Amino acid sequence: MAGVLLDYASLRDHRSRPLGLLNDSKQVDPEGREELFKAVVACAERIVVRVVPSGDIDSNGLHRSNLEGLRAVLRALSPPAEACLVDGFRLGPRAPEHRAVVDGDQKSAAIAAASIVAKVVRDRMMRRLDALYPVYGFRSHVGYITPRHSAVVREVGPSEIHRRSFQALCYQDLVA
């Protein structure tokens, strides 16, 4: 509901023992994600993270923003990776060579690592944004929709980092 989209790519060596615990970031508790994040960073040759602001997501749509962000991080890998795996869908002909893997964060350690890095970096950003927008409670829910977050948006309106294109019920009564 609020916040940025993060796309991630890295070149790494997966022989690190803690990486054996990699999984879809949604399946790992916050403490586990932090430990896996440290393990990924420790063995990565290079990490590229791209932040897509909420305004861009509102203008271009979440899916298009994600595809462009993924294309950008793959282009930023220099020299290019020997193999590029992408979670879910092909990125189109303008993208560097890659292979789309459906449910990739469950099937590929590289994609699971990307999922962990993106989630940890995004959550950290949202907790920092709590200092600028304390009324929304980003420190606790990191921008995801919760009953309290929805109530605050209904009461004071969305902040400049809220995605206006997100079709949350708490936006229904707001004047655009």
MARDOLUM-764441 format. One record per residue (C-alpha): x, y, z; residue in three letters. Coordinates in steps of 0.001 Angstrom, whole numbers, plus 500000, padded with zeros to 6 digits. Example, Ala and Ser with C-alpha at 12.3 -4.5 7.8 and 13.67 -1.06 7.14 Angstrom:
% MARDOLUM-764441
+--------+--------+--------+------+
|      u |      v |      w | rest |
+--------+--------+--------+------+
| 512300 | 495500 | 507800 |  ALA |
| 513670 | 498940 | 507140 |  SER |
+--------+--------+--------+------+
***
This chain:
% MARDOLUM-764441
+--------+--------+--------+------+
|      u |      v |      w | rest |
+--------+--------+--------+------+
| 500000 | 500000 | 500000 |  MET |
| 502908 | 502333 | 500719 |  ALA |
| 506513 | 502421 | 499726 |  GLY |
| 508824 | 501596 | 496914 |  VAL |
| 509408 | 498584 | 494723 |  LEU |
| 512885 | 497101 | 494871 |  LEU |
| 514451 | 495071 | 492115 |  ASP |
| 517671 | 493222 | 492802 |  TYR |
| 520391 | 491326 | 491010 |  ALA |
| 523693 | 489916 | 492138 |  SER |
| 526579 | 487742 | 491154 |  LEU |
| 527481 | 485319 | 493921 |  ARG |
| 529006 | 482097 | 495131 |  ASP |
| 526349 | 479817 | 496641 |  HIS |
| 528762 | 477571 | 498533 |  ARG |
| 528077 | 479396 | 501795 |  SER |
| 526426 | 477127 | 504376 |  ARG |
| 523743 | 479578 | 505666 |  PRO |
| 522452 | 479955 | 502123 |  LEU |
| 521132 | 476407 | 502362 |  GLY |
| 518286 | 477934 | 504389 |  LEU |
| 517214 | 480254 | 501575 |  LEU |
| 513524 | 480335 | 500814 |  ASN |
| 510900 | 482734 | 499512 |  ASP |
| 511234 | 485835 | 501715 |  SER |
| 507534 | 485618 | 502595 |  LYS |
| 508199 | 482195 | 504157 |  GLN |
| 511028 | 483397 | 506421 |  VAL |
| 510506 | 485335 | 509652 |  ASP |
| 512115 | 488799 | 509949 |  PRO |
| 515033 | 487576 | 512082 |  GLU |
| 515726 | 484763 | 509614 |  GLY |
| 515625 | 487213 | 506700 |  ARG |
| 518208 | 489418 | 508434 |  GLU |
| 520551 | 486436 | 508948 |  GLU |
| 520110 | 485283 | 505350 |  LEU |
| 520657 | 488856 | 504150 |  PHE |
| 524027 | 488934 | 505934 |  LYS |
| 524968 | 485582 | 504377 |  ALA |
| 524001 | 486710 | 500870 |  VAL |
| 525898 | 489997 | 501208 |  VAL |
| 528950 | 488161 | 502558 |  ALA |
| 529267 | 485936 | 499508 |  CYS |
| 527982 | 488233 | 496751 |  ALA |
| 530479 | 489521 | 494220 |  GLU |
| 528174 | 492370 | 493370 |  ARG |
| 524660 | 493444 | 494341 |  ILE |
| 522494 | 495818 | 492349 |  VAL |
| 519322 | 497210 | 493901 |  VAL |
| 517007 | 499574 | 492096 |  ARG |
| 514349 | 501571 | 493919 |  VAL |
| 511180 | 502377 | 491989 |  VAL |
| 509348 | 505255 | 493688 |  PRO |
| 505640 | 505016 | 494437 |  SER |
| 504901 | 507837 | 491954 |  GLY |
| 506467 | 505829 | 489129 |  ASP |
| 504437 | 502787 | 490164 |  ILE |
| 501276 | 504907 | 490099 |  ASP |
| 502146 | 506279 | 486643 |  SER |
| 503299 | 503062 | 484995 |  ASN |
| 501609 | 500315 | 487012 |  GLY |
| 503213 | 497820 | 489378 |  LEU |
| 503805 | 495111 | 486769 |  HIS |
| 505392 | 497425 | 484177 |  ARG |
| 507471 | 499112 | 486886 |  SER |
| 508707 | 495733 | 488087 |  ASN |
| 509624 | 494588 | 484572 |  LEU |
| 511535 | 497809 | 483842 |  GLU |
| 513279 | 497637 | 487209 |  GLY |
| 514367 | 494056 | 486585 |  LEU |
| 515634 | 494953 | 483099 |  ARG |
| 517606 | 497831 | 484628 |  ALA |
| 519303 | 495717 | 487287 |  VAL |
| 520217 | 493018 | 484762 |  LEU |
| 521743 | 495696 | 482501 |  ARG |
| 523658 | 497092 | 485495 |  ALA |
| 525513 | 493810 | 486065 |  LEU |
| 528877 | 494395 | 484491 |  SER |
| 530322 | 492165 | 483337 |  PRO |
| 527035 | 490418 | 482633 |  PRO |
| 526156 | 487317 | 484614 |  ALA |
| 526675 | 483952 | 482926 |  GLU |
| 523016 | 483166 | 483615 |  ALA |
| 520187 | 485473 | 484645 |  CYS |
| 517181 | 483967 | 486347 |  LEU |
| 514030 | 486007 | 486881 |  VAL |
| 511145 | 485127 | 489161 |  ASP |
| 507948 | 484656 | 487240 |  GLY |
| 507893 | 486235 | 483832 |  PHE |
| 510005 | 487110 | 480830 |  ARG |
| 511146 | 490690 | 480668 |  LEU |
| 510690 | 491173 | 476944 |  GLY |
| 513101 | 491654 | 474052 |  PRO |
| 514735 | 494821 | 475479 |  ARG |
| 516097 | 492877 | 478451 |  ALA |
| 519468 | 491153 | 478666 |  PRO |
| 519300 | 487411 | 478083 |  GLU |
| 517507 | 485736 | 480979 |  HIS |
| 515360 | 482770 | 481937 |  ARG |
| 511997 | 483201 | 483659 |  ALA |
| 511317 | 480669 | 486423 |  VAL |
| 507729 | 480338 | 487627 |  VAL |
| 507720 | 480246 | 491453 |  ASP |
| 511432 | 480956 | 491168 |  GLY |
| 511888 | 481974 | 494795 |  ASP |
| 510881 | 478426 | 495734 |  GLN |
| 512962 | 476707 | 493037 |  LYS |
| 516176 | 478747 | 492785 |  SER |
| 518607 | 479788 | 495532 |  ALA |
| 519629 | 482799 | 493419 |  ALA |
| 516049 | 484013 | 493099 |  ILE |
| 515353 | 483309 | 496783 |  ALA |
| 518465 | 485349 | 497657 |  ALA |
| 517138 | 488220 | 495524 |  ALA |
| 513803 | 487964 | 497310 |  SER |
| 515504 | 488132 | 500717 |  ILE |
| 517698 | 491120 | 499781 |  VAL |
| 514811 | 493068 | 498254 |  ALA |
| 512532 | 492421 | 501242 |  LYS |
| 515159 | 493298 | 503865 |  VAL |
| 516252 | 496482 | 502064 |  VAL |
| 512644 | 497591 | 501492 |  ARG |
| 511638 | 496900 | 505101 |  ASP |
| 514660 | 498831 | 506375 |  ARG |
| 513756 | 501769 | 504118 |  MET |
| 510174 | 501748 | 505381 |  MET |
| 511297 | 501697 | 509025 |  ARG |
| 513503 | 504718 | 508298 |  ARG |
| 510600 | 506479 | 506593 |  LEU |
| 508690 | 506074 | 509855 |  ASP |
| 510774 | 509002 | 511174 |  ALA |
| 509353 | 511238 | 508412 |  LEU |
| 505804 | 509869 | 508590 |  TYR |
| 505374 | 508650 | 512198 |  PRO |
| 501581 | 508805 | 512204 |  VAL |
| 501380 | 505855 | 509762 |  TYR |
| 503379 | 503407 | 511897 |  GLY |
| 505641 | 502175 | 509085 |  PHE |
| 508076 | 500836 | 511696 |  ARG |
| 505616 | 498078 | 512577 |  SER |
| 503945 | 497173 | 509271 |  HIS |
| 506571 | 498448 | 506768 |  VAL |
| 503893 | 499801 | 504419 |  GLY |
| 501688 | 496738 | 504130 |  TYR |
| 497980 | 497040 | 504702 |  ILE |
| 496895 | 496400 | 508289 |  THR |
| 493727 | 497486 | 510101 |  PRO |
| 495637 | 500239 | 511955 |  ARG |
| 497393 | 501449 | 508793 |  HIS |
| 494057 | 501580 | 506949 |  SER |
| 492442 | 503483 | 509829 |  ALA |
| 495203 | 506100 | 509813 |  VAL |
| 494931 | 506563 | 506034 |  VAL |
| 491151 | 507006 | 506369 |  ARG |
| 491720 | 509553 | 509154 |  GLU |
| 494595 | 511672 | 507787 |  VAL |
| 494813 | 510618 | 504138 |  GLY |
| 497710 | 508976 | 502309 |  PRO |
| 501249 | 510337 | 502488 |  SER |
| 503337 | 511152 | 499435 |  GLU |
| 504888 | 507666 | 499598 |  ILE |
| 501549 | 505847 | 499478 |  HIS |
| 500713 | 504237 | 496161 |  ARG |
| 497586 | 505971 | 494920 |  ARG |
| 497068 | 503244 | 492310 |  SER |
| 496741 | 500604 | 495051 |  PHE |
| 493055 | 499793 | 495313 |  GLN |
| 492800 | 499679 | 499116 |  ALA |
| 489388 | 499981 | 500738 |  LEU |
| 490734 | 502746 | 502971 |  CYS |
| 491119 | 504920 | 499850 |  TYR |
| 487435 | 504609 | 498877 |  GLN |
| 486195 | 507718 | 500668 |  ASP |
| 489178 | 509911 | 499801 |  LEU |
| 488866 | 512674 | 497243 |  VAL |
| 491518 | 512351 | 494517 |  ALA |
+--------+--------+--------+------+
***
